[in-house]
Amino acid sequence: MIFLDTSAIYALADEGDENHEKAKELFELALSQSQQFFLHNYILIEAGALLQRRLGLEQIKQFLKEATRFHTIWIDSSLHKLTEDYFYKNATRKLSFVDCTSFVVMRQQGITEAFAFDDDFQKAGFRLYGK
């Protein structure tokens, strides 16, 4: 089980991103190992907005079609409240609410590894896939 972060989604989509080649390599490796990718609906929104704004409408449409292959965890009011509590205790200017949601979801689901190019995952005690 690997958690899929916006930073990896964007790196996969943008050929000009500094992590694009590494992201493609790691994504293919995970698929070859039959790894399952998990994300939550806040990631769908965050990644979608980023892709649309930076790369255009076609990129978000492609992403939304491909995202059906991933396991999406839908944030309900109780998960949102847990994230709020985590955020109030741990947030910094750099640590987003979406990142905090990811950490809460990963702990609840027993996911220890993230496909991300964001060192906040390591700081929160998770391993980065491929490192």
N, CA, C and O of each residue as an XYZ file, in Angstrom:
524
protein
N       0.842     -1.174      0.000
C       0.000      0.000      0.000
C       0.894      1.246      0.000
O       1.781      1.406      0.838
N       0.629      2.095     -0.948
C       1.391      3.337     -1.077
C       0.412      4.498     -1.151
O      -0.557      4.464     -1.910
N       0.676      5.523     -0.353
C      -0.140      6.725     -0.410
C       0.367      7.610     -1.542
O       1.572      7.830     -1.661
N      -0.524      8.113     -2.362
C      -0.182      8.934     -3.525
C      -0.444     10.405     -3.215
O      -1.583     10.814     -2.990
N       0.629     11.188     -3.208
C       0.545     12.609     -2.873
C       0.475     13.473     -4.127
O       0.873     13.052     -5.212
N      -0.033     14.676     -3.959
C      -0.118     15.642     -5.053
C       1.236     15.894     -5.698
O       1.313     16.047     -6.917
N       2.298     15.940     -4.914
C       3.626     16.211     -5.479
C       4.030     15.145     -6.486
O       4.659     15.465     -7.495
N       3.686     13.895     -6.239
C       3.994     12.819     -7.191
C       3.064     12.874     -8.400
O       3.499     12.657     -9.531
N       1.803     13.159     -8.164
C       0.847     13.270     -9.266
C       1.300     14.356    -10.233
O       1.296     14.161    -11.448
N       1.688     15.495     -9.684
C       2.121     16.596    -10.541
C       3.414     16.244    -11.288
O       3.548     16.538    -12.476
N       4.352     15.619    -10.594
C       5.611     15.236    -11.237
C       5.359     14.254    -12.383
O       6.028     14.325    -13.414
N       4.419     13.359    -12.217
C       4.078     12.418    -13.291
C       3.487     13.136    -14.504
O       3.754     12.759    -15.645
N       2.698     14.155    -14.258
C       1.975     14.836    -15.333
C       2.805     15.867    -16.085
O       2.593     16.083    -17.278
N       3.741     16.502    -15.400
C       4.489     17.607    -16.001
C       5.871     17.145    -16.443
O       6.750     16.910    -15.614
N       6.058     17.015    -17.750
C       7.341     16.570    -18.291
C       8.476     17.531    -17.957
O       9.643     17.144    -18.008
N       8.154     18.762    -17.620
C       9.165     19.744    -17.266
C       9.505     19.766    -15.784
O      10.415     20.483    -15.370
N       8.791     18.995    -14.985
C       9.046     18.958    -13.543
C      10.374     18.260    -13.275
O      10.701     17.266    -13.924
N      11.139     18.783    -12.315
C      12.449     18.220    -12.010
C      12.376     16.768    -11.542
O      13.367     16.045    -11.642
N      11.236     16.332    -11.039
C      11.076     14.960    -10.554
C      10.342     14.045    -11.537
O      10.006     12.912    -11.195
N      10.093     14.528    -12.748
C       9.275     13.769    -13.702
C       9.846     12.384    -14.001
O       9.131     11.387    -13.894
N      11.099     12.311    -14.368
C      11.692     11.014    -14.737
C      11.706     10.056    -13.552
O      11.386      8.877    -13.707
N      12.069     10.541    -12.391
C      12.072      9.710    -11.178
C      10.652      9.250    -10.857
O      10.444      8.097    -10.479
N       9.683     10.134    -11.004
C       8.292      9.776    -10.737
C       7.821      8.672    -11.680
O       7.179      7.715    -11.247
N       8.139      8.802    -12.963
C       7.752      7.764    -13.934
C       8.387      6.426    -13.563
O       7.720      5.391    -13.583
N       9.666      6.450    -13.227
C      10.398      5.232    -12.860
C       9.763      4.568    -11.633
O       9.535      3.358    -11.628
N       9.482      5.349    -10.612
C       8.893      4.796     -9.388
C       7.463      4.306     -9.604
O       7.064      3.281     -9.051
N       6.703      5.030    -10.397
C       5.331      4.622    -10.681
C       5.315      3.279    -11.418
O       4.539      2.384    -11.083
N       6.172      3.155    -12.411
C       6.263      1.888    -13.159
C       6.723      0.742    -12.254
O       6.226     -0.378    -12.360
N       7.672      1.030    -11.367
C       8.141      0.016    -10.427
C       7.003     -0.447     -9.527
O       6.814     -1.646     -9.324
N       6.257      0.492     -8.996
C       5.131      0.146     -8.118
C       4.094     -0.691     -8.861
O       3.579     -1.671     -8.324
N       3.793     -0.302    -10.092
C       2.825     -1.078    -10.879
C       3.346     -2.490    -11.148
O       2.584     -3.455    -11.083
N       4.632     -2.612    -11.448
C       5.211     -3.934    -11.723
C       5.194     -4.827    -10.485
O       5.209     -6.053    -10.597
N       5.162     -4.207     -9.305
C       5.098     -4.950     -8.050
C       3.661     -5.116     -7.553
O       3.431     -5.578     -6.436
N       2.710     -4.739     -8.385
C       1.279     -4.815     -8.052
C       0.931     -4.059     -6.772
O       0.067     -4.483     -6.005
N       1.606     -2.948     -6.555
C       1.303     -2.102     -5.413
C      -0.048     -1.416     -5.615
O      -0.445     -1.121     -6.742
N      -0.733     -1.173     -4.527
C      -1.992     -0.448     -4.569
C      -1.746      0.977     -4.104
O      -1.066      1.207     -3.103
N      -2.307      1.934     -4.840
C      -2.185      3.343     -4.491
C      -3.452      3.816     -3.794
O      -4.567      3.492     -4.202
N      -3.251      4.590     -2.733
C      -4.336      5.183     -1.974
C      -4.172      6.699     -1.984
O      -3.055      7.216     -1.981
N      -5.282      7.389     -1.996
C      -5.311      8.838     -1.821
C      -6.650      9.188     -1.201
O      -7.503      8.319     -1.021
N      -6.835     10.440     -0.879
C      -8.141     10.856     -0.364
C      -8.697     11.948     -1.275
O      -7.981     12.504     -2.108
N      -9.969     12.240     -1.103
C     -10.634     13.159     -2.023
C     -10.077     14.581     -1.951
O     -10.221     15.334     -2.914
N      -9.445     14.972     -0.837
C      -8.832     16.300     -0.801
C      -7.630     16.349     -1.750
O      -7.330     17.398     -2.319
N      -6.950     15.223     -1.916
C      -5.847     15.146     -2.878
C      -6.396     15.283     -4.301
O      -5.793     15.954     -5.138
N      -7.529     14.653     -4.570
C      -8.147     14.793     -5.890
C      -8.406     16.264     -6.207
O      -8.149     16.723     -7.320
N      -8.908     16.986     -5.237
C      -9.215     18.408     -5.432
C      -7.933     19.221     -5.582
O      -7.808     20.029     -6.502
N      -6.976     19.003     -4.669
C      -5.728     19.765     -4.703
C      -4.943     19.506     -5.992
O      -4.501     20.442     -6.658
N      -4.778     18.234     -6.332
C      -4.023     17.885     -7.540
C      -4.752     18.354     -8.790
O      -4.137     18.864     -9.726
N      -6.057     18.178     -8.796
C      -6.838     18.627     -9.945
C      -6.715     20.110    -10.192
O      -6.531     20.542    -11.330
N      -6.813     20.888     -9.143
C      -6.694     22.344     -9.279
C      -5.298     22.731     -9.771
O      -5.160     23.606    -10.626
N      -4.279     22.087     -9.238
C      -2.901     22.375     -9.648
C      -2.670     22.012    -11.115
O      -2.085     22.789    -11.870
N      -3.129     20.842    -11.503
C      -2.977     20.416    -12.902
C      -3.717     21.349    -13.852
O      -3.177     21.743    -14.885
N      -4.938     21.698    -13.508
C      -5.721     22.568    -14.378
C      -5.078     23.940    -14.511
O      -4.986     24.489    -15.609
N      -4.634     24.489    -13.387
C      -4.052     25.828    -13.396
C      -2.718     25.867    -14.152
O      -2.469     26.796    -14.921
N      -1.871     24.873    -13.939
C      -0.534     24.911    -14.531
C      -0.420     24.232    -15.890
O       0.372     24.651    -16.734
N      -1.222     23.170    -16.104
C      -1.049     22.380    -17.323
C      -2.257     22.376    -18.249
O      -2.145     21.992    -19.413
N      -3.406     22.797    -17.745
C      -4.562     22.910    -18.620
C      -5.665     21.908    -18.336
O      -5.510     20.968    -17.557
N      -6.776     22.147    -18.998
C      -7.989     21.364    -18.793
C      -7.822     19.897    -19.176
O      -8.340     19.019    -18.485
N      -7.119     19.623    -20.245
C      -6.943     18.229    -20.688
C      -6.205     17.400    -19.646
O      -6.504     16.219    -19.467
N      -5.246     18.008    -18.960
C      -4.487     17.268    -17.941
C      -5.369     16.857    -16.761
O      -5.240     15.745    -16.249
N      -6.257     17.741    -16.334
C      -7.123     17.358    -15.215
C      -8.122     16.287    -15.665
O      -8.437     15.376    -14.899
N      -8.612     16.389    -16.881
C      -9.527     15.360    -17.374
C      -8.834     14.003    -17.410
O      -9.414     12.994    -17.010
N      -7.598     13.982    -17.887
C      -6.814     12.737    -17.936
C      -6.599     12.197    -16.524
O      -6.778     11.006    -16.271
N      -6.216     13.076    -15.617
C      -5.981     12.664    -14.231
C      -7.242     12.069    -13.606
O      -7.178     11.011    -12.981
N      -8.373     12.727    -13.766
C      -9.609     12.239    -13.162
C     -10.006     10.870    -13.719
O     -10.531     10.032    -12.985
N      -9.761     10.641    -14.999
C     -10.024      9.309    -15.571
C      -9.104      8.267    -14.959
O      -9.551      7.184    -14.582
N      -7.820      8.590    -14.859
C      -6.842      7.637    -14.325
C      -7.004      7.425    -12.826
O      -6.679      6.352    -12.316
N      -7.497      8.424    -12.120
C      -7.642      8.333    -10.663
C      -8.626      7.245    -10.242
O      -8.604      6.807     -9.092
N      -9.473      6.811    -11.141
C     -10.412      5.734    -10.803
C      -9.675      4.425    -10.531
O     -10.249      3.506     -9.947
N      -8.414      4.327    -10.944
C      -7.609      3.115    -10.693
C      -7.071      3.083     -9.266
O      -6.606      2.040     -8.804
N      -7.129      4.206     -8.568
C      -6.593      4.296     -7.215
C      -7.715      4.132     -6.194
O      -8.886      4.359     -6.498
N      -7.343      3.737     -4.990
C      -8.307      3.627     -3.900
C      -8.480      5.009     -3.285
O      -7.541      5.569     -2.718
N      -9.669      5.545     -3.398
C      -9.949      6.874     -2.851
C     -10.662      6.736     -1.516
O     -11.694      6.074     -1.409
N     -10.095      7.370     -0.508
C     -10.702      7.421      0.813
C     -11.441      8.755      0.896
O     -10.848      9.818      0.707
N     -12.730      8.688      1.178
C     -13.554      9.894      1.210
C     -13.579     10.449      2.630
O     -13.901      9.743      3.586
N     -13.240     11.700      2.743
C     -13.165     12.354      4.051
C     -14.569     12.724      4.500
O     -15.268     13.503      3.852
N     -14.960     12.146      5.625
C     -16.259     12.491      6.210
C     -16.029     13.483      7.354
O     -14.900     13.911      7.591
N     -17.083     13.839      8.046
C     -16.963     14.868      9.084
C     -16.063     14.419     10.238
O     -15.357     15.246     10.815
N     -16.074     13.145     10.583
C     -15.225     12.700     11.698
C     -13.748     12.715     11.308
O     -12.905     13.086     12.125
N     -13.421     12.321     10.085
C     -12.022     12.404      9.624
C     -11.584     13.860      9.492
O     -10.444     14.206      9.800
N     -12.485     14.692      9.040
C     -12.165     16.112      8.929
C     -11.865     16.697     10.320
O     -10.933     17.487     10.475
N     -12.645     16.313     11.308
C     -12.429     16.796     12.676
C     -11.090     16.297     13.218
O     -10.364     17.062     13.854
N     -10.753     15.033     12.979
C      -9.454     14.512     13.408
C      -8.315     15.294     12.757
O      -7.290     15.569     13.382
N      -8.516     15.641     11.502
C      -7.500     16.433     10.801
C      -7.397     17.832     11.399
O      -6.293     18.351     11.571
N      -8.509     18.434     11.710
C      -8.472     19.752     12.350
C      -7.661     19.695     13.642
O      -6.816     20.554     13.891
N      -7.925     18.677     14.463
C      -7.198     18.532     15.721
C      -5.699     18.377     15.462
O      -4.876     19.010     16.124
N      -5.355     17.529     14.491
C      -3.945     17.321     14.147
C      -3.329     18.629     13.641
O      -2.218     18.994     14.027
N      -4.051     19.312     12.792
C      -3.574     20.569     12.199
C      -3.294     21.616     13.281
O      -2.245     22.261     13.265
N      -4.225     21.784     14.216
C      -4.051     22.788     15.267
C      -2.836     22.484     16.143
O      -2.183     23.397     16.647
N      -2.538     21.203     16.320
C      -1.405     20.814     17.163
C      -0.070     20.831     16.428
O       0.967     21.056     17.052
N      -0.071     20.598     15.108
C       1.171     20.334     14.388
C       1.484     21.241     13.207
O       2.597     21.208     12.682
N       0.541     22.029     12.791
C       0.726     22.788     11.551
C       1.818     23.847     11.694
O       2.016     24.445     12.751
N       2.495     24.039     10.605
C       3.430     25.142     10.443
C       2.973     25.908      9.212
O       2.014     25.519      8.545
N       3.652     26.973      8.925
C       3.271     27.745      7.732
C       3.384     26.895      6.461
O       2.607     27.075      5.524
N       4.341     25.981      6.430
C       4.579     25.156      5.248
C       3.692     23.899      5.187
O       3.426     23.382      4.102
N       3.245     23.420      6.326
C       2.465     22.192      6.385
C       0.988     22.491      6.139
O       0.344     23.172      6.937
N       0.465     21.982      5.042
C      -0.910     22.308      4.656
C      -1.933     21.425      5.361
O      -1.600     20.383      5.925
N      -3.177     21.865      5.314
C      -4.283     21.077      5.848
C      -4.424     19.769      5.072
O      -4.760     18.736      5.651
N      -4.170     19.811      3.777
C      -4.261     18.593      2.966
C      -3.178     17.602      3.396
O      -3.440     16.403      3.491
N      -1.964     18.093      3.657
C      -0.911     17.205      4.153
C      -1.318     16.580      5.488
O      -1.135     15.381      5.698
N      -1.863     17.387      6.375
C      -2.316     16.866      7.672
C      -3.391     15.802      7.477
O      -3.404     14.791      8.180
N      -4.279     16.025      6.536
C      -5.310     15.031      6.226
C      -4.654     13.735      5.764
O      -5.068     12.646      6.161
N      -3.640     13.856      4.933
C      -2.923     12.673      4.448
C      -2.324     11.887      5.605
O      -2.418     10.660      5.637
N      -1.709     12.582      6.551
C      -1.086     11.901      7.681
C      -2.123     11.168      8.531
O      -1.902     10.034      8.956
N      -3.246     11.823      8.771
C      -4.310     11.202      9.564
C      -4.847      9.966      8.836
O      -5.015      8.910      9.446
N      -5.111     10.097      7.551
C      -5.629      8.977      6.754
C      -4.616      7.837      6.720
O      -4.985      6.675      6.885
N      -3.357      8.159      6.508
C      -2.332      7.110      6.444
C      -2.265      6.339      7.753
O      -2.170      5.112      7.747
N      -2.313      7.041      8.862
C      -2.273      6.354     10.163
C      -3.513      5.482     10.354
O      -3.412      4.351     10.831
N      -4.663      5.996      9.988
C      -5.904      5.212     10.140
C      -5.903      3.964      9.268
O      -6.426      2.922      9.665
N      -5.317      4.073      8.084
C      -5.327      2.961      7.140
C      -4.106      2.035      7.294
O      -4.022      1.001      6.631
N      -3.175      2.407      8.160
C      -1.973      1.602      8.349
C      -0.989      1.706      7.194
O      -0.216      0.780      6.951
N      -1.012      2.822      6.483
C      -0.113      3.047      5.343
C       1.143      3.748      5.866
O       1.056      4.793      6.510
N       2.291      3.174      5.589
C       3.546      3.711      6.125
C       4.421      4.366      5.068
O       5.442      4.973      5.392
N       4.026      4.246      3.810
C       4.873      4.716      2.715
C       4.099      5.653      1.797
O       2.943      5.397      1.460
N       4.747      6.736      1.401
C       4.109      7.719      0.526
C       4.924      7.894     -0.736
O       6.151      7.982     -0.689
N       4.241      7.942     -1.860
C       4.856      8.324     -3.131
C       4.702      9.828     -3.187
O       3.649     10.349     -3.554
N       5.768     10.517     -2.817
C       5.721     11.967     -2.674
C       7.116     12.537     -2.875
O       8.120     11.844     -2.706
N       7.158     13.791     -3.232
C       8.409     14.535     -3.314
C       8.345     15.682     -2.304
O       8.808     16.792     -2.566
N       7.769     15.389     -1.167
C       7.487     16.349     -0.112
C       8.075     15.776      1.178
O       7.592     14.759      1.677
N       9.098     16.410      1.715
C       9.770     15.865      2.894
C       8.929     15.944      4.165
O       9.337     15.420      5.201
N       7.767     16.587      4.107
C       6.899     16.630      5.276
C       6.424     15.238      5.673
O       6.138     14.993      6.844
N       6.340     14.336      4.721
C       5.936     12.962      5.035
C       6.981     12.294      5.928
O       6.638     11.620      6.900
N       8.255     12.485      5.592
C       9.317     11.924      6.434
C       9.307     12.569      7.814
O       9.465     11.882      8.823
N       9.126     13.864      7.861
C       9.083     14.562      9.143
C       7.949     14.058     10.022
O       8.044     14.096     11.249
N       6.872     13.584      9.393
C       5.716     13.059     10.130
C       5.870     11.573     10.460
O       4.971     10.968     11.043
N       7.017     10.986     10.084
C       7.288      9.595     10.453
C       6.997      8.559      9.392
O       6.991      7.365      9.693
N       6.755      8.971      8.161
C       6.473      8.037      7.081
C       7.703      7.872      6.190
O       8.583      8.731      6.157
N       7.746      6.758      5.472
C       8.821      6.531      4.498
C       8.364      7.031      3.142
O       7.182      6.968      2.805
N       9.316      7.527      2.369
C       9.036      7.915      0.991
C       9.335      6.736      0.090
O      10.402      6.130      0.187
N       8.407      6.410     -0.777
C       8.583      5.300     -1.709
C       9.799      5.573     -2.593
O       9.939      6.656     -3.162
N      10.658      4.588     -2.697
C      11.832      4.707     -3.543
C      13.063      5.227     -2.831
O      14.125      5.352     -3.441
N      12.937      5.528     -1.564
C      14.114      6.012     -0.801
C      14.549      4.995      0.209
O      15.515      5.222      0.938
